[in-house]
Amino acid sequence: MLVLVAPGQGAQTPGFLTPWLELPGAADRVAAWSDTIGLDLAHYGTKADADEIRDTAVAQPLLVAAGLLSAAALGAYPSADAAVAPGAVAGHSVGEITAAAFAGVLSDTAALTLVRKRGLAMADAAAITETGMSALLGGDPEVSVAHLEKLGLTPANVNGAGQIVAAGTLEQLAALNEDKPEGVRKVVPLKVAGAFHTHHMAPAVDTLAEAAKALTPADPKVTYVSNKDGRTVASGTEVVERLVGQVANPVRWDRCMETFQELGVTALLEVCPGGTLTGLAKRALPGVKTLALKTPDDLDAARELVAEHS
């Protein structure tokens, strides 16, 4: 059984979309998406520097577009009635919107329209207070969470495989850097522009809830795993409700990976810009084959994996 997963914010790097736009029809598709949401995705995916694509309002639609483009090139797009399709889909943070499109809950256009509004709303919320996120590598999760709470930080992403992401003000993160939890090897600042999945994002929830009223979600065509709690969700309406609330609540990727095990997943494929989630899976899901789509050069190996495990 194959699970198709989509990464979250911070996975983007300058120029990562360039080789994908060389595929037949890709540039036209991205141009149409850009016109729809009022953002030049091709420019930001090929020419923009790291600071430009760190902007939440840019990074989020760029990541969703890249995920959709790479999955379409792969030919394993559940909602498109592909000849081969994964048994389950999931996404980390903003990647859940990508996964919702994979599952047929949202159309590509609806997903990109929603994520554009999400990115703008979260950027506005992040501008209220200077905040950020840092990854803790190693350590005992219970010890780390207690230490974070003592510093006033939120365990915004509980990723499993010995990784927790802390979120809060820059002052709180500076204090964390000087006072790491026992057993934590390293604290790594992330390439994000706010304390996502915390109370700092509460102003964005109402905006996103209003935007969601215009959607007409369908029920998932394949198993959809929610990172709110790792549960599978069979209702399109509930998927969208979870997408709205997720903005200000922690990501439990650890529980998603536990669900993958319960479902009997044998392979995990991460769409572009892949790498982060496959890295976690290699440590937390022994025996599960993993592959990250970074460039179109990875497509042949990905097709073989899909054919073998679908």
N, C-alpha and C positions, 0 to 999 in steps of 0.2 A: 504494500500500500504506500502510495506517494502522498506527501503533503507539500503543497506549494505555498511558500511564505514570502512576505514582502517586508523589507527593512523600514526602519523609522528614521527620523531626522538625525543628522550627523553622519549618515552613510555617504552623503554627496561629496564629490571632489571636483575641482575645476576640470572642465573638458570631458567629463565622463560620458556625456551623451554623444560626442562626436562620431565614434564609429557606428553607433546604432542608426544615425541619420543617413548613413550611406546605404542602408538596406532598401530594397525596392518598396516604394510607397511610404516609407517612414517619414520623410521630410514633409510630404503633403499632409499626412495624418497629424503630425505635430503642429504644422501651420494652422490647420483647422481648429485644433484644440486651443491654440494660442489666441486665435480670433474670438473664440467662444468665451474665454475667461479674461481676456484683456491683459495677457502677460506673454511676452516673447520667450517662450520656452526654449526655442532653438538657441537664441542668444545666450541665455543663462546657462544652458547645458553645454555650450561649446566655447564661449569667449569670456564669460564672467570669471572674476577671480574669487578666491576663497571667502573674502569678506562679503562680497555681493551675494553669494549663494548661501551664506550663513543666515541671511535675513529670513526670518520665519515665513514671511508672506511669499517669498520666492522659493525657499527650500521645499516646502510642503507640496505645492502643485508639481514642482519639478520631479520630486521623488515618485509621486503617483503616476505621472506621465511616463517616466522611465520604466516603472514596473509594468504598466499596461503595454508599452511598446515592446519590451523584451518578451513578455508572455505571448503576445500575438506572434512575434517572430518564431517563437518556439513551437507554436501550433498546439499548445496544451492549455487552451483557454476554456475552462468549464462552461461558462455562460454562452460561448459561441458554438456549442455542440461539436467540439473538436473530436477527431477520430479517437484520440487518446486523451484522457483527462485524469487529474489527480483525484484521490479519494477524499481529500480534505484541503481546506485553505485556512490561512491565518495571517495576521499582520501585526507588526510591532508598532504601537503608537499610531502615527499617521498611516502606517502600512495597513491598518485595518480598513481604511477606505479603499485601498487598492484591492485588498482581499474581498471586500464587499462587491466590487466590480467583477472579480474573478468568479464569484459564486452566482452572479446574475441578480444580486439584490439591487444593484444600481447599474445603469448604463455607464459607459465610459464618460459621456458628456456630463451626466448627473454627478458622477464621482468627482470629476475635475472641477465642476462648478461648486460643489460642496467644499472641497478641500481648499479652493481659492478663498472662500469666505472664512473657512476655519483658520487659514494662515493669517489673514488680515486681522481677524478678531483676536487671535493669540498674540500677534505682534503688538496690537494696541494694549492688551493686558500686560504684556511684558514691559512696555514702556512706562508703566506706572511706577515701578520700583526696579532697580538694577538687580537682576537675579540671574541665575545660571544653574548648571548641573555638572556633577563630577562623578566618575565611576570609581567604585571601590573594588579593588582586585584582591581576592583572598579573604580570609577571616571567616568567623562563624556568623551566619546571618542574624541570629537572635542577638548576639553581642553587638553587632554592627548597628542594627535597627535601634536598640536601646541607646547607643552612643549618639546616633544621629538625632534622636528625639531630644536628648539632653542638650544638644547644640542648637535646637530649634529648627533642624532640617527635616525634610520629608523623604522617606525611602520611596522615591517616585517610580522607579523601575526595579522590580525584584526579578532579575533575569535568570536566576539559577546558575549552575556551573561556577559558583563562587563569586558572582558579580551582582552588586547592588549599585544603583545610581541614586545619589543624593541630590536634592534640589532645595534651593532657598536663596537668600540674599547673597551678594558677593562677599559681604562681611562674614556671614555664617560659613560660607565655603572656604574662606581664608582661614578661619578658625579650625575647620576640619583638616586642612592641609598641615596645620601645625600640631594638631592633636588627633591622630588617626586612631580608629578603634583597634583594640588588641587583635593581632593576627593579620591585619590588613597590610599587604605588601606595598601597595601603591595607590595614590589618589590621582586620577587622570581627568583634567578638565575636558568637557565635551564641546564640540563645535555647534552649540545651540545658543539661542539668544534669549533664553528665559527659563524660569522654573516650571517646566511643563508638568502636567499631572499632579498639581498641588493647588492649594487654595488661592495662590497667586493668579491662577487662570479662571477663577470664578466669573469675572466679567464676560469672558468669551462664551460661557455656557448658554446664556440667554440669547446671544446673537446666533449661535449655531442652532439652538432649538427653533428659533424663528425661521431660519433658512431651511430646516428640515421639514417644515410644514408644506413646502412646495414639492417635496419628493413623493413619488409613488413607488415605494419599494416592493419588490417581488420576494417571495420566499427563496432561500438558497437552493440551488440545484445540486450542490455537493455539501458535504459536512463543513460547517463554518464554526471555527473555534474562536471564542472571544477572549481577548486578553484582560478583560475585567476580572475574570475568575477561572479561566480555563474551561468554562462550560461550552458545550456545543449548543448552537442556537438555530432553531428551525423556522423561526418567524422573521420575515424581512422587516416588519415593523419594529420588532424587538432589537434587531441588529442596528437599526438607525437610532433607536433610543439609547443604546449602549455607546454608539459612536459620539453622541452628544455629551453624555455624562462622563465619558472617558477622558475628556479634555482636562478635567480638574480632579481626576482620581488616578491612583497608581496603576501602572502596567504590571500584570502578574504573568510574565513570560515563563516563569518557572512552572506555573500551573498549566500553561499551554503545553509545555513539553511533557508534563506528566500525562496529560490527555492524549498526546500523540502516542505515548507508550501504551496507554489503555486501548487505543484504537487499533493497535498493531501496526503502526507505521514502520516501514522498512527502509524508506528513503526520504530525504528532505531536500528540496530544490528551492534555492533563494533567488528571486528575480533581481534584476539590475536595480541599484548597484549593490550586488551581493557581497557577502563576506562576514558581516557581523553575526547574523543568526546561524550561519553554518559553523562559525567558530564556537558558539555556545553549544550547538548540537553535538559537535565532536566530543565535547567534554561531558555533556549531560546525557547523551543518548548513545551509549556504546553499542556497536553493532549496526547502527543505522547509517546507511550510505548518505553522504552529503555532497552537494555541488552548488557552487555560487556562480550565477551569471554576472560576469564582469564586463565582457566584450562579446561581440558576435562570434568570436573564435571559440567560445564555450558552447555554442549551440549544438554542435554535433554530439558532444558528450552528453549534453542535457537531454537530447532527443533519445539517446540510447537508454538513459536512466528512466525517462518517462515510459518508454516502451516496455522496459523490463519490470517496472514496479506499479504501473497503472492497473 
